[in-house]
Amino acid sequence: MPKKNPKETISKSQEPILVDFYADWCGPCQTMNPIIEDVLEELGGSIKLLKLNVDKNPQLSQQFGVRSIPHYILFKKGKILWRKGGIITKRDLEKALKGFV
């Protein structure tokens, strides 16, 4: 099965999609993984997750102005609904995303 083009996934997604800009070497990114999974699960899967490795997708990262990781951007139909860089607590993430489901 061909891998979907992430840019296409972002622009065509009818439901909110949270893009997690990360890198394998990024410690804070790994810290955030279980938090993101928990929050998205608690929101009942109404927000999809797209993990985007900045080392493998430098153009896309640049296009969205991602200068540091972890960085999270919530899209719907290609429009940015919300964005946040750095570590975020589970409570804050939940509060932020709840408004979009």
N, CA, C and O of each residue as an XYZ file, in Angstrom:
404
protein
N       0.848     -1.187      0.000
C       0.000      0.000      0.000
C       0.894      1.251      0.000
O       1.754      1.399      0.868
N       0.692      2.138     -0.963
C       1.556      3.329     -1.016
C       1.306      4.232      0.179
O       0.175      4.358      0.649
N       2.362      4.854      0.664
C       2.217      5.770      1.790
C       1.570      7.039      1.278
O       1.959      7.578      0.242
N       0.579      7.510      2.014
C      -0.097      8.736      1.616
C       0.860      9.911      1.756
O       1.681      9.967      2.672
N       0.733     10.825      0.843
C       1.482     12.069      0.894
C       0.973     12.878      2.086
O      -0.211     13.212      2.130
N       1.840     13.203      3.061
C       1.351     13.901      4.262
C       0.693     15.243      3.942
O      -0.275     15.639      4.591
N       1.229     15.938      2.935
C       0.664     17.234      2.562
C      -0.776     17.070      2.093
O      -1.652     17.871      2.417
N      -0.994     16.011      1.321
C      -2.329     15.709      0.802
C      -3.265     15.319      1.950
O      -4.419     15.747      2.000
N      -2.747     14.503      2.865
C      -3.531     14.079      4.021
C      -4.002     15.298      4.805
O      -5.159     15.373      5.221
N      -3.089     16.258      5.002
C      -3.412     17.471      5.757
C      -4.465     18.305      5.030
O      -5.431     18.761      5.641
N      -4.278     18.502      3.735
C      -5.178     19.401      3.011
C      -6.547     18.788      2.753
O      -7.528     19.516      2.600
N      -6.629     17.453      2.701
C      -7.908     16.824      2.351
C      -8.700     16.323      3.554
O      -9.855     15.922      3.410
N      -8.095     16.344      4.734
C      -8.750     15.756      5.888
C     -10.033     16.510      6.254
O     -10.005     17.707      6.542
N     -11.146     15.792      6.235
C     -12.437     16.388      6.587
C     -12.595     16.492      8.091
O     -13.354     17.321      8.593
N     -11.865     15.636      8.811
C     -11.929     15.697     10.277
C     -10.645     16.331     10.778
O      -9.646     16.358     10.059
N     -10.657     16.843     12.006
C      -9.438     17.454     12.538
C      -8.300     16.449     12.572
O      -8.496     15.286     12.927
N      -7.122     16.899     12.206
C      -5.952     16.034     12.207
C      -4.822     16.756     12.937
O      -4.452     17.877     12.589
N      -4.285     16.087     13.956
C      -3.207     16.660     14.745
C      -1.882     16.186     14.165
O      -1.592     14.990     14.145
N      -1.083     17.137     13.693
C       0.214     16.776     13.137
C       1.273     16.969     14.218
O       1.448     18.057     14.764
N       1.967     15.881     14.502
C       3.009     15.859     15.521
C       4.351     15.930     14.791
O       4.803     14.939     14.218
N       4.982     17.099     14.814
C       6.303     17.267     14.209
C       7.331     16.793     15.229
O       7.438     17.357     16.318
N       8.083     15.761     14.877
C       9.003     15.149     15.837
C      10.269     14.676     15.131
O      10.381     14.753     13.908
N      11.211     14.189     15.919
C      12.388     13.500     15.377
C      12.732     12.360     16.334
O      12.443     12.424     17.528
N      13.351     11.326     15.786
C      13.666     10.150     16.604
C      14.625     10.479     17.746
O      14.591      9.834     18.795
N      15.472     11.474     17.543
C      16.480     11.828     18.548
C      15.962     12.802     19.600
O      16.698     13.181     20.510
N      14.699     13.208     19.480
C      14.144     14.246     20.356
C      13.512     13.635     21.609
O      12.459     13.002     21.538
N      14.171     13.836     22.760
C      13.679     13.304     24.030
C      12.298     13.808     24.406
O      11.421     13.004     24.721
N      12.072     15.147     24.380
C      10.748     15.673     24.726
C       9.636     15.113     23.838
O       8.501     14.945     24.285
N       9.971     14.825     22.574
C       8.969     14.248     21.660
C       8.506     12.889     22.190
O       7.315     12.575     22.181
N       9.475     12.090     22.652
C       9.148     10.761     23.166
C       8.331     10.862     24.451
O       7.448     10.042     24.702
N       8.635     11.877     25.260
C       7.871     12.109     26.491
C       6.411     12.399     26.164
O       5.510     11.989     26.894
N       6.186     13.109     25.062
C       4.836     13.536     24.690
C       3.991     12.429     24.056
O       2.763     12.493     24.095
N       4.644     11.408     23.467
C       3.899     10.368     22.748
C       2.743      9.756     23.536
O       1.615      9.750     23.043
N       2.986      9.236     24.761
C       1.863      8.623     25.501
C       0.786      9.648     25.869
O      -0.396      9.311     25.928
N       1.194     10.896     26.115
C       0.228     11.943     26.472
C      -0.718     12.183     25.296
O      -1.936     12.234     25.470
N      -0.149     12.331     24.101
C      -0.959     12.563     22.911
C      -1.906     11.394     22.673
O      -3.094     11.588     22.418
N      -1.369     10.179     22.759
C      -2.206      8.999     22.523
C      -3.357      8.940     23.518
O      -4.491      8.653     23.135
N      -3.077      9.209     24.795
C      -4.125      9.202     25.822
C      -5.213     10.219     25.517
O      -6.403      9.906     25.553
N      -4.790     11.445     25.215
C      -5.753     12.524     24.978
C      -6.620     12.209     23.763
O      -7.839     12.374     23.814
N      -6.006     11.759     22.673
C      -6.773     11.471     21.463
C      -7.740     10.311     21.692
O      -8.842     10.289     21.144
N      -7.313      9.348     22.510
C      -8.187      8.219     22.845
C      -9.378      8.716     23.668
O     -10.516      8.307     23.436
N      -9.103      9.603     24.631
C     -10.183     10.136     25.466
C     -11.156     10.975     24.655
O     -12.324     11.101     25.024
N     -10.689     11.549     23.556
C     -11.571     12.343     22.696
C     -12.320     11.440     21.708
O     -12.995     11.921     20.798
N     -12.190     10.154     21.903
C     -12.980      9.187     21.134
C     -12.577      9.029     19.681
O     -13.387      8.629     18.845
N     -11.335      9.340     19.383
C     -10.870      9.143     18.007
C     -11.412     10.168     17.021
O     -11.313      9.974     15.809
N     -11.990     11.264     17.532
C     -12.556     12.266     16.623
C     -11.469     13.136     15.996
O     -11.721     13.863     15.034
N     -10.255     13.055     16.549
C      -9.119     13.751     15.962
C      -8.093     12.709     15.551
O      -7.683     11.874     16.357
N      -7.685     12.765     14.302
C      -6.684     11.815     13.798
C      -5.289     12.342     14.122
O      -5.099     13.533     14.366
N      -4.319     11.428     14.121
C      -2.940     11.807     14.408
C      -2.061     11.504     13.196
O      -2.127     10.421     12.615
N      -1.239     12.484     12.831
C      -0.258     12.277     11.776
C       1.101     12.641     12.356
O       1.354     13.797     12.696
N       1.975     11.638     12.467
C       3.316     11.905     13.002
C       4.227     12.232     11.823
O       4.320     11.471     10.860
N       4.892     13.372     11.918
C       5.710     13.832     10.810
C       7.150     14.014     11.284
O       7.438     14.891     12.098
N       8.042     13.183     10.771
C       9.452     13.257     11.147
C      10.082     14.455     10.422
O      10.142     14.481      9.193
N      10.549     15.447     11.194
C      11.087     16.668     10.586
C      12.348     16.402      9.767
O      12.635     17.125      8.812
N      13.097     15.372     10.137
C      14.308     15.046      9.387
C      13.961     14.492      8.001
O      14.722     14.659      7.048
N      12.810     13.836      7.903
C      12.410     13.238      6.627
C      11.494     14.174      5.826
O      11.291     13.975      4.628
N      10.943     15.194      6.498
C      10.025     16.126      5.820
C      10.420     17.581      6.071
O       9.620     18.361      6.587
N      11.657     17.948      5.707
C      12.110     19.308      6.033
C      11.293     20.402      5.348
O      11.054     21.454      5.941
N      10.859     20.167      4.101
C      10.113     21.203      3.385
C       8.787     21.490      4.074
O       8.400     22.645      4.257
N       8.098     20.417      4.454
C       6.795     20.567      5.088
C       6.934     21.269      6.441
O       6.117     22.118      6.797
N       7.972     20.906      7.185
C       8.215     21.533      8.480
C       8.460     23.028      8.294
O       7.955     23.857      9.051
N       9.235     23.346      7.283
C       9.562     24.742      6.987
C       8.322     25.499      6.556
O       8.095     26.635      6.973
N       7.527     24.864      5.723
C       6.311     25.493      5.194
C       5.384     25.936      6.329
O       4.736     26.978      6.240
N       5.329     25.137      7.391
C       4.437     25.470      8.504
C       5.166     26.200      9.627
O       4.623     26.371     10.719
N       6.402     26.631      9.355
C       7.141     27.444     10.309
C       7.546     26.711     11.570
O       7.651     27.313     12.639
N       7.774     25.412     11.449
C       8.192     24.634     12.610
C       9.702     24.771     12.778
O      10.475     24.243     11.978
N      10.112     25.480     13.819
C      11.541     25.707     14.039
C      12.087     24.873     15.189
O      13.294     24.649     15.278
N      11.216     24.419     16.055
C      11.673     23.581     17.162
C      10.661     22.464     17.374
O       9.484     22.598     17.038
N      11.138     21.369     17.934
C      10.247     20.235     18.175
C      10.325     19.867     19.649
O      11.319     20.188     20.300
N       9.308     19.201     20.201
C       8.058     18.849     19.517
C       7.230     20.088     19.161
O       7.314     21.128     19.814
N       6.440     19.940     18.118
C       5.546     21.015     17.679
C       4.266     20.358     17.171
O       4.308     19.369     16.439
N       3.145     20.914     17.566
C       1.853     20.308     17.218
C       0.999     21.320     16.493
O       0.862     22.463     16.929
N       0.425     20.892     15.382
C      -0.497     21.751     14.647
C      -1.754     20.940     14.345
O      -1.687     19.822     13.834
N      -2.904     21.534     14.675
C      -4.186     20.892     14.395
C      -4.754     21.501     13.127
O      -4.956     22.712     13.038
N      -5.009     20.648     12.148
C      -5.546     21.089     10.863
C      -6.947     20.542     10.651
O      -7.318     19.514     11.218
N      -7.713     21.234      9.838
C      -8.954     20.675      9.301
C      -9.093     21.238      7.909
O      -9.089     22.455      7.726
N      -9.216     20.360      6.915
C      -9.283     20.756      5.507
C      -8.137     21.701      5.145
O      -8.321     22.648      4.381
N      -6.956     21.434      5.700
C      -5.777     22.207      5.354
C      -5.622     23.525      6.103
O      -4.608     24.207      5.956
N      -6.625     23.888      6.907
C      -6.553     25.137      7.679
C      -6.016     24.851      9.081
O      -6.359     23.839      9.691
N      -5.174     25.750      9.581
C      -4.632     25.591     10.929
C      -5.664     26.075     11.943
O      -6.081     27.233     11.916
N      -6.073     25.166     12.843
C      -7.044     25.513     13.882
C      -6.330     25.909     15.176
O      -6.798     26.765     15.927
N      -5.186     25.266     15.417
C      -4.479     25.446     16.687
C      -3.045     24.972     16.520
O      -2.774     24.047     15.754
N      -2.131     25.607     17.234
C      -0.745     25.132     17.191
C      -0.043     25.426     18.501
O      -0.371     26.386     19.199
N       0.933     24.580     18.827
C       1.656     24.756     20.076
C       3.004     24.060     19.944
O       3.100     22.949     19.422
N       4.038     24.730     20.425
C       5.364     24.129     20.395
C       5.776     23.721     21.798
O       5.336     24.310     22.785
N       6.622     22.709     21.874
C       7.176     22.300     23.159
C       6.320     21.313     23.910
O       5.318     20.812     23.400
N       6.734     21.042     25.137
C       6.022     20.091     25.991
C       4.729     20.747     26.463
O       4.706     21.933     26.791
N       3.670     19.972     26.493
C       2.374     20.478     26.937
C       1.775     19.443     27.884
O       1.879     18.242     27.634
N       1.156     19.894     28.956
C       0.607     18.932     29.906
C      -0.632     18.272     29.299
O      -1.270     18.802     28.389
N      -0.940     17.108     29.836
C      -2.093     16.366     29.342
C      -3.363     17.210     29.491
O      -4.211     17.238     28.600
N      -3.477     17.895     30.635
C      -4.669     18.694     30.882
C      -4.812     19.837     29.883
O      -5.902     20.098     29.374
N      -3.698     20.514     29.608
C      -3.734     21.625     28.660
C      -4.042     21.157     27.245
O      -4.795     21.800     26.514
N      -3.448     20.027     26.868
C      -3.674     19.493     25.530
C      -5.144     19.109     25.368
O      -5.776     19.399     24.352
N      -5.664     18.450     26.397
C      -7.062     18.035     26.369
C      -7.981     19.251     26.230
O      -8.905     19.264     25.417
N      -7.704     20.260     27.037
C      -8.510     21.482     27.034
C      -8.466     22.140     25.657
O      -9.491     22.571     25.128
N      -7.267     22.211     25.086
C      -7.093     22.854     23.774
C      -7.847     22.104     22.686
O      -8.535     22.717     21.870
N      -7.719     20.774     22.670
C      -8.290     19.995     21.575
C      -9.796     19.790     21.712
O     -10.502     19.635     20.715
N     -10.280     19.790     22.948
C     -11.718     19.566     23.191
C     -12.582     20.561     22.430
O     -13.685     20.233     21.991
N     -12.072     21.776     22.278
C     -12.832     22.800     21.585
C     -13.036     22.525     20.109
O     -13.821     23.216     19.459
N     -12.344     21.528     19.561
C     -12.412     21.278     18.125
C     -13.122     19.981     17.765
O     -13.183     19.601     16.595
N     -13.668     19.293     18.792
C     -14.334     18.014     18.486
C     -15.837     18.153     18.584
O     -16.563     17.185     18.362
